[in-house]
């Protein structure tokens, strides 16, 4: 029950923060939407100790801040590569996946894909190697350095 309450609170705060309009109709639609999402999450059996929104707490905000900065830096690098195509060296690499939870592995794969110039093409269900397509050598170096992987381990509370 705690997980449903936490999910409801997180979704309500997100809805209110992103909407910025507090008219009765929109608040009602927000309540209905949040109720539907919580009901679907319960039906799909995706809530539990591994998926508790409160588990990530303040670490998630810190990680998002770092990820936004990485997206900006990568955007600049890809824009420079578009202007000078000689920089582009498409590569398919394997990077280790040490996250133990499904949420950690999916967060890692999605974070790689959100960063311009890289795409996760395969993510294992166990902790082996993910396949990533990288457009630039700097992206390959960044992935091999493992900074993103370490930050997600920290986000999971394991690093």
C-alpha positions, 0 to 999 in steps of 0.5 A: 500500500505504501508504494501506491501512496508514494506513486500517487504523491509523486504523480500529483506533484509532477502533475501540479508542477508541470501543469501550472494551471489550477482550474477545477476541470484540470485538477479533476482530470489530473485526479482521474489520470493519476488514479488510472495510472496507479490502477494500471500499475497495480494491474501490471504488477509493476509496483513493489520494493524494486519500483518504489518511487520513494526509494530513489529520493533526492538521488534522482534529482541529483542524477537528472541534473547531471544527465541534463548537463551531459545531454547539453554537452553531447548536443554541442559535440554532435552539432560540431560533428554535423558541421565537420563530418570528418569527426563522425566515426560510427562505432558499435561497442559493448559496455558492461552493465553492473546494475542489479535491478531491472530499473537500474538497467533500464535507467542506464539504457535510457540514459545512454539513448537520451544522450545525443550521439548514442543509442542503446541497441541491446540491453541484457536482462542479466548483468552482462554487456549492453550494445551501444551505437556511438556516433563520435569517438568522445562518446565511446571514450565516455561510455568506456570510462563508466561515469554514467554506470557508476552514477546509476549504481550510486542512484540505486544506492550500490555505488 
